[in-house]
Amino acid sequence: MLTVQRCTGMLCRFNHIPRCAISLSCVVSSKQKHTLPDLTYDYGALEPHISAEIMQLHHSKHHATYVNNLNVTEEKYKEALAKGDVTAQVALQPALKFNGGGHVNHTIFWTNLSPNGGGEPQGELMEAIKRDFGSFEKLREKMSMASVAVQGSGWGWLGYDKESGRLRVAACSNQDPLQGTTGLIPLLGIDVWEHAYYLQYKNVRPDYVKAIWNVVNWENITERFQSAKK
């Protein structure tokens, strides 16, 4: 059984990700190595909707790989910067984007899920959903369709548009971070890479997307929504 700790700083660190979340200036200024965040629940806590085997591999292998590769890439970038090697700096940008995005996306994803999740949001978030989508059911349908329709690997997102003050659904390819590529502040993400569901749902992505709504942590998403509005 996995021993877990509540990572109280996780939400504070990634709740409102600045536009430079994985930009080169942020990378250079960061002196601490990135670490794999602890989960606040056991690997088997989301069953039957997400199996313990998937959670263990997804968190301890896939996310850990993004973290390790991000740290290695940042070190290489710092060396290239110190040498004034612009060619090397440019060549490293795709790896920074992919691994940095993978780390940011998954750190949000784990907090978006809860064994006590599911149901519907309440309060201001629900009112915003009704205003921007007509109903919660319409939001769920639209976000599910966007997630299922991602070609290859990627993410479906519910984000907050700070300029208009409205909620929006978007999809991102691969590990492209929502805010860094669209400007939307991430509230809820659905990982539709095959490693997130294949062992349990095979190639039937719609079944996985349907099931994940049963473990959505609306308390966490509401906190993100309130922070995004500030």
Backbone as numpy.savetxt, mean C-alpha at the origin, in Angstrom:
# Nx Ny Nz CAx CAy CAz Cx Cy Cz
3.52 -19.97 15.82 2.67 -18.77 15.82 3.55 -17.53 15.82
3.24 -16.59 15.00 4.02 -15.36 14.89 3.78 -14.49 16.10
4.84 -13.99 16.69 4.72 -12.99 17.74 4.75 -11.62 17.08
3.74 -10.82 17.36 3.64 -9.54 16.67 3.69 -8.42 17.68
4.06 -7.26 17.20 4.09 -6.06 18.01 3.34 -4.97 17.27
2.72 -4.10 18.03 2.02 -2.99 17.41 3.01 -1.90 17.06
3.11 -1.64 15.79 4.07 -0.63 15.32 3.39 0.72 15.33
3.50 1.44 16.41 2.76 2.69 16.57 3.26 3.79 15.65
4.48 3.65 15.20 5.01 4.69 14.33 4.69 4.48 12.87
4.17 3.30 12.54 3.94 2.97 11.13 2.96 3.91 10.48
1.81 4.12 11.16 0.78 4.97 10.58 1.26 6.39 10.50
1.99 6.83 11.54 2.49 8.20 11.52 3.47 8.42 10.37
4.27 7.36 10.08 5.29 7.50 9.05 4.70 7.49 7.66
3.68 6.65 7.45 3.17 6.45 6.09 1.75 6.95 5.92
1.15 7.50 6.98 -0.24 7.92 6.89 -0.43 9.04 5.88
0.51 10.00 5.91 0.41 11.11 4.97 1.74 11.21 4.26
1.91 10.44 3.22 3.19 10.33 2.54 3.43 11.58 1.69
4.51 12.28 1.90 4.78 13.49 1.13 4.99 13.17 -0.33
4.86 14.17 -1.17 4.99 13.96 -2.60 6.39 13.45 -2.96
7.37 13.68 -2.08 8.72 13.21 -2.35 8.95 11.84 -1.75
7.87 11.07 -1.53 7.97 9.82 -0.78 9.12 8.94 -1.25
9.32 8.82 -2.56 10.45 8.01 -3.03 11.31 8.80 -4.00
11.28 10.13 -3.84 12.10 10.96 -4.73 13.56 10.83 -4.32
14.45 11.24 -5.20 15.86 11.11 -4.93 16.29 12.00 -3.78
15.67 13.18 -3.62 16.05 14.06 -2.53 15.75 13.44 -1.19
14.61 12.73 -1.09 14.27 12.06 0.17 15.23 10.91 0.43
15.58 10.19 -0.63 16.48 9.05 -0.48 17.82 9.50 0.06
18.33 10.58 -0.49 19.64 11.06 -0.10 19.64 11.52 1.35
18.54 12.20 1.76 18.50 12.77 3.10 18.29 11.72 4.17
17.80 10.53 3.78 17.52 9.47 4.74 18.82 8.79 5.14
19.08 8.70 6.46 20.29 8.08 6.95 20.02 6.73 7.59
18.78 6.45 7.95 18.43 5.19 8.58 18.01 4.17 7.53
18.38 2.93 7.77 17.95 1.87 6.87 16.48 1.57 7.09
15.81 1.21 6.01 14.41 0.82 6.11 14.31 -0.57 6.73
13.25 -0.80 7.47 13.05 -2.09 8.11 11.65 -2.61 7.80
11.51 -3.93 7.89 10.22 -4.56 7.67 9.32 -4.27 8.86
8.15 -3.63 8.66 7.28 -3.31 9.78 6.63 -4.57 10.36
6.43 -4.57 11.66 5.71 -5.66 12.31 4.23 -5.58 11.94
3.57 -6.73 11.93 2.12 -6.76 11.79 1.48 -6.62 13.17
0.25 -6.18 13.21 -0.47 -6.06 14.47 -1.38 -7.26 14.71
-1.20 -8.30 13.90 -2.01 -9.52 14.01 -1.18 -10.69 13.50
-1.58 -11.90 13.89 -0.87 -13.10 13.45 -1.12 -13.37 11.96
-0.24 -14.14 11.35 -0.39 -14.46 9.94 -1.72 -15.15 9.64
-2.21 -15.95 10.56 -3.46 -16.67 10.32 -4.71 -15.92 10.73
-4.56 -14.68 11.19 -5.70 -13.95 11.74 -6.73 -13.53 10.69
-6.33 -13.48 9.42 -7.25 -13.03 8.38 -7.96 -14.18 7.67
-7.70 -15.40 8.13 -8.40 -16.55 7.54 -9.88 -16.49 7.89
-10.77 -17.02 7.03 -10.48 -17.78 5.82 -10.27 -16.91 4.58
-10.32 -15.60 4.74 -10.30 -14.71 3.58 -8.91 -14.60 2.96
-7.87 -14.58 3.80 -6.48 -14.62 3.32 -5.75 -15.64 4.18
-5.17 -16.63 3.57 -4.58 -17.74 4.31 -3.30 -17.32 5.03
-2.98 -18.07 6.08 -1.76 -17.82 6.84 -0.52 -18.01 5.97
-0.55 -19.00 5.08 0.59 -19.25 4.20 0.86 -18.05 3.30
-0.20 -17.50 2.74 -0.04 -16.31 1.89 0.52 -15.15 2.69
-0.04 -14.90 3.86 0.40 -13.77 4.68 1.86 -13.92 5.07
2.27 -15.12 5.44 3.66 -15.32 5.84 4.61 -15.05 4.68
4.31 -15.62 3.52 5.16 -15.41 2.35 5.14 -13.96 1.89
3.95 -13.38 1.90 3.78 -12.01 1.42 4.57 -11.03 2.28
4.44 -11.18 3.59 5.09 -10.25 4.51 6.57 -10.55 4.69
6.90 -11.79 5.08 8.28 -12.11 5.46 9.21 -12.34 4.28
8.66 -12.60 3.11 9.49 -12.83 1.93 9.40 -11.67 0.93
8.19 -11.44 0.41 8.05 -10.42 -0.64 8.32 -9.01 -0.13
7.64 -8.62 0.95 7.87 -7.27 1.47 9.31 -7.13 1.96
9.82 -8.15 2.60 11.20 -8.09 3.08 12.18 -7.90 1.94
11.90 -8.50 0.79 12.77 -8.34 -0.37 12.77 -6.90 -0.86
11.60 -6.26 -0.88 11.55 -4.85 -1.28 12.38 -4.00 -0.32
12.28 -4.27 0.96 13.03 -3.51 1.96 14.53 -3.69 1.75
14.96 -4.93 1.61 16.39 -5.20 1.42 16.92 -4.56 0.15
16.18 -4.71 -0.94 16.63 -4.14 -2.21 16.63 -2.62 -2.19
15.68 -2.03 -1.47 15.65 -0.58 -1.35 16.89 -0.08 -0.61
17.25 -0.75 0.47 18.44 -0.34 1.22 19.70 -0.46 0.37
19.82 -1.55 -0.38 20.99 -1.74 -1.24 21.04 -0.67 -2.33
19.88 -0.39 -2.93 19.83 0.59 -4.01 20.16 1.99 -3.49
19.68 2.32 -2.31 19.99 3.63 -1.74 21.48 3.79 -1.49
22.12 2.73 -1.01 23.56 2.79 -0.78 24.30 3.03 -2.09
23.88 2.34 -3.14 24.50 2.53 -4.45 24.28 3.95 -4.96
23.08 4.47 -4.69 22.80 5.83 -5.16 23.66 6.85 -4.42
23.83 6.65 -3.12 24.66 7.57 -2.35 26.10 7.55 -2.85
26.58 6.36 -3.20 27.93 6.25 -3.75 28.03 6.99 -5.09
27.01 6.80 -5.92 27.02 7.48 -7.23 26.95 9.00 -7.05
26.18 9.43 -6.07 26.06 10.86 -5.80 27.40 11.43 -5.33
28.06 10.69 -4.45 29.34 11.15 -3.92 30.39 11.25 -5.02
30.29 10.36 -6.00 31.24 10.37 -7.11 30.84 11.34 -8.21
29.64 11.88 -8.11 29.15 12.76 -9.17 28.81 12.01 -10.43
28.50 10.72 -10.30 28.19 9.86 -11.44 26.70 9.97 -11.77
26.36 10.92 -12.60 24.96 11.17 -12.94 24.36 9.99 -13.71
25.16 9.38 -14.57 24.66 8.23 -15.33 24.20 7.12 -14.41
24.99 6.82 -13.39 24.62 5.78 -12.42 23.40 6.19 -11.62
23.31 7.47 -11.28 22.15 7.95 -10.53 20.87 7.75 -11.31
20.91 8.08 -12.58 19.74 7.92 -13.44 19.39 6.45 -13.60
20.40 5.62 -13.76 20.18 4.20 -13.97 19.54 3.53 -12.74
19.76 4.09 -11.56 19.23 3.52 -10.33 17.79 3.94 -10.02
17.29 4.93 -10.73 15.96 5.45 -10.42 14.85 4.41 -10.56
14.84 3.55 -11.59 13.77 2.54 -11.66 13.76 1.61 -10.45
14.94 1.23 -9.97 15.01 0.35 -8.80 14.53 1.07 -7.55
14.84 2.35 -7.45 14.35 3.13 -6.31 12.83 3.22 -6.33
12.29 3.45 -7.50 10.83 3.56 -7.63 10.15 2.24 -7.34
10.68 1.15 -7.87 10.04 -0.16 -7.71 10.12 -0.64 -6.27
11.30 -0.64 -5.71 11.46 -1.16 -4.35 10.95 -0.17 -3.30
11.13 1.12 -3.54 10.57 2.11 -2.62 9.06 2.07 -2.64
8.49 1.95 -3.84 7.04 1.85 -3.95 6.52 0.58 -3.30
7.24 -0.54 -3.49 6.82 -1.79 -2.88 6.80 -1.70 -1.36
7.78 -1.02 -0.79 7.85 -0.86 0.66 6.72 0.04 1.16
6.52 1.17 0.51 5.46 2.10 0.91 4.09 1.45 0.76
3.84 0.82 -0.38 2.53 0.24 -0.65 2.18 -0.85 0.37
3.14 -1.74 0.64 2.85 -2.84 1.55 2.71 -2.36 2.99
3.46 -1.35 3.37 3.34 -0.83 4.73 1.93 -0.28 4.96
1.37 0.35 3.95 -0.02 0.81 4.03 -0.97 -0.37 4.03
-0.72 -1.34 3.16 -1.61 -2.48 2.97 -1.83 -3.26 4.27
-0.76 -3.53 5.01 -0.92 -4.31 6.25 -1.84 -3.61 7.24
-1.76 -2.30 7.32 -2.62 -1.57 8.27 -4.05 -1.44 7.75
-4.23 -1.59 6.45 -5.57 -1.54 5.85 -6.38 -2.79 6.15
-5.73 -3.82 6.68 -6.38 -5.10 6.94 -6.48 -5.36 8.43
-7.54 -6.08 8.83 -7.72 -6.40 10.24 -8.61 -7.62 10.38
-8.32 -8.50 11.34 -9.21 -9.63 11.60 -10.58 -9.19 12.10
-10.67 -7.95 12.56 -11.93 -7.38 13.02 -12.52 -6.43 11.98
-12.05 -6.54 10.73 -12.49 -5.63 9.68 -13.77 -6.06 9.01
-14.00 -5.46 7.85 -15.22 -5.74 7.10 -16.32 -4.76 7.43
-17.50 -5.02 6.93 -18.62 -4.12 7.16 -18.49 -2.85 6.35
-18.97 -1.76 6.92 -18.95 -0.47 6.23 -18.36 0.60 7.13
-17.78 1.63 6.53 -17.26 2.74 7.34 -18.40 3.56 7.93
-18.05 4.41 8.88 -19.05 5.24 9.52 -18.63 6.70 9.44
-19.49 7.57 9.92 -19.16 8.98 10.11 -18.83 9.73 8.84
-17.84 10.62 8.94 -17.49 11.51 7.84 -17.00 10.76 6.61
-16.30 9.66 6.84 -15.82 8.89 5.68 -16.99 8.33 4.89
-17.98 7.80 5.57 -19.15 7.28 4.87 -19.90 8.38 4.13
-20.00 9.54 4.75 -20.67 10.67 4.09 -19.91 11.09 2.84
-18.57 11.08 2.91 -17.76 11.42 1.74 -17.92 10.38 0.65
-18.01 9.12 1.03 -18.22 8.04 0.04 -19.56 8.22 -0.66
-20.60 8.50 0.10 -21.92 8.71 -0.50 -21.92 9.92 -1.42
-21.23 10.97 -1.01 -21.16 12.18 -1.83 -20.43 11.94 -3.15
-19.32 11.21 -3.09 -18.45 11.06 -4.26 -18.76 9.85 -5.13
-19.45 8.84 -4.56 -19.74 7.63 -5.32 -21.21 7.26 -5.36
-22.01 7.90 -4.55 -23.44 7.62 -4.52 -23.83 6.70 -3.38
-23.00 5.69 -3.10 -23.24 4.76 -2.01 -21.98 3.95 -1.76
-21.93 3.30 -0.62 -20.79 2.44 -0.32 -20.72 1.28 -1.31
-21.86 0.73 -1.65 -21.89 -0.39 -2.58 -21.31 0.01 -3.94
-21.58 1.24 -4.38 -21.05 1.71 -5.66 -19.54 1.92 -5.58
-19.06 2.39 -4.43 -17.60 2.51 -4.26 -16.96 1.13 -4.33
-17.51 0.18 -3.59 -16.93 -1.16 -3.57 -16.92 -1.77 -4.98
-18.00 -1.56 -5.71 -18.07 -2.08 -7.07 -17.03 -1.42 -7.98
-16.90 -0.12 -7.87 -15.96 0.61 -8.74 -14.52 0.25 -8.41
-14.20 0.18 -7.12 -12.83 -0.14 -6.74 -12.49 -1.60 -7.06
-13.46 -2.48 -6.88 -13.24 -3.89 -7.22 -12.98 -4.05 -8.71
-13.76 -3.37 -9.53 -13.58 -3.44 -10.98 -12.22 -2.91 -11.39
-11.81 -1.79 -10.77 -10.51 -1.20 -11.11 -9.37 -2.14 -10.71
-9.52 -2.82 -9.57 -8.49 -3.74 -9.09 -8.40 -4.98 -9.97
-9.54 -5.55 -10.30 -9.57 -6.75 -11.14 -9.03 -6.46 -12.53
-9.26 -5.25 -13.01 -8.90 -4.89 -14.39 -7.42 -4.55 -14.58
-6.66 -4.46 -13.49 -5.24 -4.16 -13.63 -4.57 -5.22 -14.51
-3.89 -4.79 -15.54 -3.21 -5.73 -16.43 -1.87 -6.12 -15.82
-1.67 -7.42 -15.68 -0.44 -7.88 -15.05 -0.50 -7.67 -13.55
0.48 -6.98 -13.00 0.56 -6.76 -11.56 0.33 -5.29 -11.22
-0.20 -5.05 -10.02 -0.42 -3.67 -9.62 -1.34 -3.58 -8.41
-1.96 -2.42 -8.27 -2.77 -2.11 -7.10 -4.03 -1.34 -7.50
-5.12 -1.60 -6.76 -6.29 -0.76 -6.83 -6.32 0.11 -5.59
-6.71 1.38 -5.73 -6.61 2.31 -4.61 -7.87 3.17 -4.44
-8.18 3.46 -3.19 -9.07 4.56 -2.84 -8.16 5.66 -2.32
-8.19 6.81 -2.97 -7.32 7.90 -2.57 -8.08 9.19 -2.33
-7.40 10.13 -1.72 -8.00 11.44 -1.42 -7.29 12.50 -2.24
-8.09 13.27 -2.99 -7.57 14.36 -3.80 -7.63 15.63 -2.96
-6.48 16.06 -2.47 -6.44 17.20 -1.55 -6.88 18.50 -2.22
-6.62 18.64 -3.51 -6.98 19.87 -4.21 -8.50 20.02 -4.31
-9.19 18.94 -4.63 -10.64 19.02 -4.78 -11.39 18.63 -3.51
-10.68 18.00 -2.58 -11.31 17.54 -1.35 -12.25 16.37 -1.55
-11.99 15.57 -2.59 -12.89 14.46 -2.91 -12.13 13.14 -2.96
-12.87 12.06 -2.82 -12.32 10.72 -2.89 -12.28 10.26 -4.35
-11.27 9.47 -4.69 -11.16 8.97 -6.04 -10.63 7.54 -6.03
-11.05 6.75 -6.99 -10.53 5.40 -7.19 -9.51 5.46 -8.32
-8.39 4.77 -8.12 -7.34 4.75 -9.14 -6.66 3.38 -9.12
-5.95 3.08 -10.19 -5.16 1.85 -10.27 -3.74 2.21 -10.67
-2.79 1.50 -10.10 -1.37 1.73 -10.41 -0.73 0.42 -10.84
0.17 0.50 -11.79 0.87 -0.69 -12.27 2.05 -1.03 -11.36
2.38 -2.30 -11.34 3.56 -2.78 -10.63 3.57 -2.30 -9.17
4.64 -1.64 -8.74 4.68 -1.09 -7.39 4.68 0.44 -7.41
4.17 1.03 -8.47 4.10 2.49 -8.53 3.30 3.01 -7.33
3.86 3.91 -6.53 3.14 4.43 -5.37 2.06 5.41 -5.81
0.92 5.36 -5.15 -0.22 6.17 -5.56 0.10 7.66 -5.54
0.59 8.14 -4.42 0.79 9.58 -4.32 1.92 10.08 -5.22
2.97 9.27 -5.31 4.10 9.69 -6.14 3.80 9.71 -7.62
2.76 8.98 -8.06 2.44 8.91 -9.48 1.14 9.61 -9.86
0.23 9.81 -8.89 -1.05 10.45 -9.20 -1.33 11.70 -8.36
-0.61 11.86 -7.26 -0.87 12.97 -6.36 -1.95 12.67 -5.33
-2.65 11.54 -5.48 -3.70 11.18 -4.53 -3.07 10.62 -3.25
-3.63 10.98 -2.12 -3.16 10.46 -0.84 -3.80 9.08 -0.61
-3.02 8.04 -0.41 -3.58 6.69 -0.30 -4.35 6.47 1.00
-5.54 5.90 0.85 -6.37 5.54 2.01 -6.51 4.04 2.13
-6.86 3.38 1.02 -7.08 1.93 1.00 -6.48 1.35 -0.28
-5.64 0.34 -0.12 -5.03 -0.30 -1.28 -5.37 -1.78 -1.33
-5.59 -2.29 -2.53 -5.78 -3.72 -2.75 -4.65 -4.21 -3.63
-3.82 -5.06 -3.07 -2.68 -5.62 -3.79 -3.18 -6.72 -4.72
-3.00 -6.54 -6.03 -3.43 -7.56 -6.98 -2.26 -8.20 -7.72
-1.08 -8.16 -7.09 0.00 -9.01 -7.56 -0.40 -10.46 -7.28
0.00 -11.39 -8.11 -0.39 -12.79 -7.90 0.10 -13.35 -6.58
1.24 -12.83 -6.08 1.74 -13.37 -4.81 0.80 -13.06 -3.65
-0.13 -12.12 -3.85 -1.07 -11.75 -2.79 -2.24 -12.71 -2.68
-2.44 -13.56 -3.71 -3.64 -14.40 -3.68 -3.52 -15.76 -4.36
-2.48 -16.00 -5.17 -2.48 -17.17 -6.06 -2.54 -18.50 -5.30
-1.85 -18.62 -4.19 -1.83 -19.89 -3.47 -3.23 -20.31 -2.99
-4.09 -19.33 -2.80 -5.43 -19.61 -2.29 -6.50 -19.51 -3.36
-6.41 -18.52 -4.22 -7.46 -18.24 -5.20 -7.05 -18.58 -6.63
-5.83 -19.15 -6.78 -5.32 -19.50 -8.11 -5.33 -18.26 -9.01
-5.88 -18.38 -10.21 -5.88 -17.23 -11.12 -7.22 -16.48 -11.11
-8.06 -16.73 -10.10 -9.38 -16.11 -10.05 -9.29 -14.84 -9.19
-8.72 -13.82 -9.76 -8.54 -12.56 -9.03 -9.84 -11.98 -8.50
-10.95 -12.03 -9.24 -12.21 -11.46 -8.71 -12.64 -12.05 -7.38
-12.41 -13.36 -7.17 -12.79 -13.98 -5.90 -11.96 -13.43 -4.75
-10.67 -13.21 -5.00 -9.79 -12.63 -3.97 -10.23 -11.20 -3.64
-10.49 -10.41 -4.66 -10.90 -9.02 -4.42 -12.22 -8.98 -3.66
-13.14 -9.86 -3.99 -14.42 -9.92 -3.27 -14.20 -10.28 -1.80
-13.30 -11.23 -1.55 -13.06 -11.70 -0.19 -12.36 -10.67 0.67
-11.51 -9.86 0.08 -10.69 -8.96 0.89 -11.52 -7.88 1.59
-12.70 -7.58 1.05 -13.56 -6.59 1.69 -14.00 -7.04 3.08
-13.91 -8.34 3.35 -14.30 -8.86 4.67 -13.28 -8.56 5.76
-12.08 -8.11 5.37 -11.05 -7.81 6.37 -10.52 -6.38 6.23
-11.24 -5.52 5.54 -10.83 -4.12 5.40 -10.97 -3.42 6.75
-9.92 -2.75 7.15 -9.85 -2.07 8.44 -10.34 -0.62 8.29
-11.63 -0.40 8.45 -12.19 0.93 8.23 -11.73 1.93 9.28
-11.36 1.45 10.44 -10.84 2.36 11.46 -9.53 2.99 10.98
-8.65 2.17 10.42 -7.39 2.67 9.90 -7.61 3.62 8.73
-8.53 3.26 7.85 -8.79 4.09 6.67 -9.41 5.41 7.07
-10.25 5.40 8.09 -10.83 6.64 8.60 -9.74 7.55 9.17
-8.78 6.96 9.89 -7.66 7.75 10.42 -6.87 8.39 9.29
-6.64 7.63 8.24 -5.92 8.17 7.08 -6.71 9.29 6.42
-8.00 9.12 6.33 -8.87 10.12 5.73 -8.82 11.42 6.54
-8.93 11.31 7.84 -8.90 12.50 8.70 -7.54 13.21 8.60
-6.46 12.45 8.54 -5.14 13.04 8.41 -4.96 13.71 7.05
-5.49 13.08 6.00 -5.33 13.62 4.64 -6.02 14.97 4.49
-7.08 15.17 5.23 -7.85 16.42 5.10 -7.18 17.61 5.77
-6.21 17.36 6.64 -5.56 18.44 7.38 -4.67 19.29 6.49
